[in-house]
Amino acid sequence: MNRIMMAALAGLAALAVTTLGPAAPPARAQGPEGPYWPAQADTAFDAYVRSMSDSTDAFFGLTAQEPDTAGLDSALAEGLAKPIDAKAPVRLQFALSPRLSFNRATGAVMGGQAGIGATRQLGRVTGWAEWANGPDFWMGGGRWVKRWGGDEDGASWKLDVSGARDYTAFDRDHFDRQFDALYAVVYGNDRNHYLRTDGLDVALSRTYAQRWATLAYRNQLESPLVTMATWNLFRRKPAVIENRAAALGRASEARLSAGARLPRVPVTVEAQWWGAGGPLGGDFEYSRARVAAGGAFPLGELFALLPQAHYGRVTGQALPQNAFYLGGGPGLRVAHGQSLQGTGAAGASLELLLQDDLLHALHLRQPPVFPIQASVFAGLGACWGYDPVTGLARLTDANFPEAREWQPEVGASLLFRPGIPDPDQYIRFTWALPVGPGDRGMRAALSIGTSLSSLHRR
Amino acid sequence: MTPNPTALFLLLALLTVARALPAAAAPSGPVLAVEDTMKTEVSEVLVNAPRVTLDEILNRVHRGEMRRDSLVRDQSYLQTVRVVRDTDDKHKPVLVQETVDRVYMAKPDKARAVRLRDWKLKAKKDAEGDDKGVKVSVDSDMSEEIVNFAFRPENRGEFKFRIEGREILGDHLIYRIRFEPRSALDVFAPSGRVWVDTHEYVIVRQALEFKQSPVPLFLRGIRGLVVERKREGDFWVLSRVLARMEMTIPVPGVGKSFDFGIQFSDYHINQGIPDSLFAPARKQATK
């Protein structure tokens, strides 16, 4: 028995020697090896680094060649002999540009603006004047923007002061002056309602790394506008003809907003609050709050998962110009833009985005010049509470919608991201299908917007 | 006849040892004598080399970079900026711009660049009378952010890291660390690969790539964005930044594919630069 045990142990030992002993390289401690192989060690490392550099040389060719240093010494002597400017000249950076816009309340808006100065020096002053041919009045104003910091420590401040007669849209969460004007003038697909503002707006913003906050105040007279222009380039019937009336009055409103990219997860959260009346005075008294979150999680090399959600609520006086508007965006693409309104709004969506070009991913073509992406999505949205636009809905102080008020949907999109003017913006063609009871139909729509459009900033 | 299990096991053991012997005896370095006439005693050594986490490696890289930065008081170098057009392998590459500057930097906030060469294939002026072309300005920051941006604490949460490989070269252990943006929509945040020499926890090379073009309408892609460092005395310093841009449409002056490169050479570090060489203390806005 003992002999058997001994033999077994000998066999195991032999196996252990085979697998663990001589086959494994001798362990080497970190740090200098003393006088044994110094030249060899550095040579191996240098050769490794050099081999990578050589491959870079081969790839870049002429660009990677060493510069010719002939004549540089004399040029240096000459350059050092030149006097140094005591102070860099402050550039006025004067700029003149046209201002063009269009909507059915103002008609064609034509004018120009001039700016001078630099935001990081004494500030940049901009003045503009424009004529609205529909109601036949002039608009215009001035703006001063000053920035501090932002280069060395990453934290920056921005002060933005403006006083103007201008126009804006009821939907303060989604209004895009340029794109909405484009929709309106090309084929009349502008569903915003507009009002005129006269007064002052001051905003102080701070940005640090992936966090930002703004404290602002405005004192503006808000007045209604009526429809003055129903034409468009393709002579189509406008999607909406009536421009609903804004409540007339002076808004003395404070605004707080803050947002941040969460650490270690690709999720951004933001919160905004507007408050008018009370100690601030003015003709309106309300509190408006909105929170949103969204993220973009990579799923392997090809896909990304984009969840997003938003919730908003108005308390106090419900006005057309402080209500929430839904439709056309995430959570409710099946509804027309701004087709639902109320004192409460919520929505959520989950989108699976193909990050590569669709045909390239299917091995049908090489990486193309204009990559077309695709996505599928599911979402739901709801707007509830008092409707200040029609005045027909029931008055309610409910903080959440009832189950029957949610409108679920599924759909798919084809997307192209041009990268300009905003690298996050997509031109999107969407098919959206309603889910559940009701007489809602399928909707196909062309739109421009960011993929996480519940967020104002990502 | 019943086989003897002991004999069988011994035979197996002998065979196994015999298989192992050639591997053990395989030449892997200098040939040594048997040395059975040499006697020595080696004291017991406790090898205490705990494995560190990737997070700890990233921390050490950051500390290594900070240490490198803190030790540099002043430096001067030759900066060469080159733009080469037609680099698409279909045409012969043509140099369209080469500027050479001698750059002086000193802490805390002194910087000066003396232009030594300004050559352009076709010199053009912009509306303000300045030369058109690629301009690279300098500031007094010597921390080489282009190399270590992903490892900085304020940015690290934006990237995912993983160890992709390692090389043991003499007494140098090189880790190849891959990083990529956590968010799928950060089109301006590059993915990349860095080579870290754990001897000093310093980044010796970086290769960057963009999964998607930031501006697909004009820029088809950026190929081969490489950042290299080299050792100058006690310091690792920037050596080259090279990138190849491929456009969707030909751009006047640079064609459909062009290279952009900055080379840094002839370093003088911590050799003292007189204050008189600099303009009054002032930080420039851009880099």
Chai-1 contact restraints between the chains, C-beta under 6 A:
chainA,res_idxA,chainB,res_idxB,connection_type,confidence,min_distance_angstrom,max_distance_angstrom,comment,restraint_id
A,R3,B,T6,contact,1.0,0.0,6.0,A-B,restraint_1
A,I4,B,T6,contact,1.0,0.0,6.0,A-B,restraint_2
A,A7,B,T6,contact,1.0,0.0,6.0,A-B,restraint_3
A,A7,B,F9,contact,1.0,0.0,6.0,A-B,restraint_4
A,A7,B,L10,contact,1.0,0.0,6.0,A-B,restraint_5
A,A10,B,A13,contact,1.0,0.0,6.0,A-B,restraint_6
A,G11,B,F9,contact,1.0,0.0,6.0,A-B,restraint_7
A,G11,B,L12,contact,1.0,0.0,6.0,A-B,restraint_8
A,G11,B,A13,contact,1.0,0.0,6.0,A-B,restraint_9
A,A14,B,A13,contact,1.0,0.0,6.0,A-B,restraint_10
A,A14,B,T16,contact,1.0,0.0,6.0,A-B,restraint_11
A,A14,B,V17,contact,1.0,0.0,6.0,A-B,restraint_12
A,L15,B,T16,contact,1.0,0.0,6.0,A-B,restraint_13
A,V17,B,A20,contact,1.0,0.0,6.0,A-B,restraint_14
A,T18,B,T16,contact,1.0,0.0,6.0,A-B,restraint_15
A,T18,B,A20,contact,1.0,0.0,6.0,A-B,restraint_16
A,P22,B,A23,contact,1.0,0.0,6.0,A-B,restraint_17
A,P22,B,A24,contact,1.0,0.0,6.0,A-B,restraint_18
A,A23,B,A23,contact,1.0,0.0,6.0,A-B,restraint_19
A,E33,B,D171,contact,1.0,0.0,6.0,A-B,restraint_20
A,A41,B,G170,contact,1.0,0.0,6.0,A-B,restraint_21
A,A41,B,D171,contact,1.0,0.0,6.0,A-B,restraint_22
A,A44,B,L169,contact,1.0,0.0,6.0,A-B,restraint_23
A,A44,B,G170,contact,1.0,0.0,6.0,A-B,restraint_24
A,F45,B,L169,contact,1.0,0.0,6.0,A-B,restraint_25
A,F45,B,G170,contact,1.0,0.0,6.0,A-B,restraint_26
A,F45,B,H172,contact,1.0,0.0,6.0,A-B,restraint_27
A,Y48,B,L169,contact,1.0,0.0,6.0,A-B,restraint_28
A,V49,B,V204,contact,1.0,0.0,6.0,A-B,restraint_29
A,M52,B,R205,contact,1.0,0.0,6.0,A-B,restraint_30
A,T56,B,V226,contact,1.0,0.0,6.0,A-B,restraint_31
A,F59,B,G224,contact,1.0,0.0,6.0,A-B,restraint_32
A,F60,B,L242,contact,1.0,0.0,6.0,A-B,restraint_33
A,F60,B,D259,contact,1.0,0.0,6.0,A-B,restraint_34
A,L62,B,V84,contact,1.0,0.0,6.0,A-B,restraint_35
A,L62,B,P93,contact,1.0,0.0,6.0,A-B,restraint_36
A,T63,B,R82,contact,1.0,0.0,6.0,A-B,restraint_37
A,T63,B,V84,contact,1.0,0.0,6.0,A-B,restraint_38
A,T63,B,D259,contact,1.0,0.0,6.0,A-B,restraint_39
A,T63,B,G261,contact,1.0,0.0,6.0,A-B,restraint_40
A,P67,B,T80,contact,1.0,0.0,6.0,A-B,restraint_41
A,P67,B,V100,contact,1.0,0.0,6.0,A-B,restraint_42
A,L72,B,L116,contact,1.0,0.0,6.0,A-B,restraint_43
A,A75,B,L116,contact,1.0,0.0,6.0,A-B,restraint_44
A,L76,B,R102,contact,1.0,0.0,6.0,A-B,restraint_45
A,L76,B,L116,contact,1.0,0.0,6.0,A-B,restraint_46
A,G79,B,V114,contact,1.0,0.0,6.0,A-B,restraint_47
A,I84,B,A279,contact,1.0,0.0,6.0,A-B,restraint_48
A,A209,B,E154,contact,1.0,0.0,6.0,A-B,restraint_49
A,P263,B,G157,contact,1.0,0.0,6.0,A-B,restraint_50
A,R264,B,G157,contact,1.0,0.0,6.0,A-B,restraint_51
A,P266,B,R182,contact,1.0,0.0,6.0,A-B,restraint_52
A,P266,B,S183,contact,1.0,0.0,6.0,A-B,restraint_53
A,A296,B,S183,contact,1.0,0.0,6.0,A-B,restraint_54
A,A296,B,A184,contact,1.0,0.0,6.0,A-B,restraint_55
A,A296,B,L185,contact,1.0,0.0,6.0,A-B,restraint_56
A,P298,B,A184,contact,1.0,0.0,6.0,A-B,restraint_57
A,A304,B,A184,contact,1.0,0.0,6.0,A-B,restraint_58
A,V369,B,R220,contact,1.0,0.0,6.0,A-B,restraint_59
A,V369,B,T248,contact,1.0,0.0,6.0,A-B,restraint_60
A,P371,B,P216,contact,1.0,0.0,6.0,A-B,restraint_61
A,R417,B,P216,contact,1.0,0.0,6.0,A-B,restraint_62
A,P418,B,L217,contact,1.0,0.0,6.0,A-B,restraint_63
A,G419,B,P214,contact,1.0,0.0,6.0,A-B,restraint_64
A,G419,B,V215,contact,1.0,0.0,6.0,A-B,restraint_65
A,G419,B,P216,contact,1.0,0.0,6.0,A-B,restraint_66
A,G419,B,L217,contact,1.0,0.0,6.0,A-B,restraint_67
A,P423,B,V187,contact,1.0,0.0,6.0,A-B,restraint_68
A,P423,B,P214,contact,1.0,0.0,6.0,A-B,restraint_69
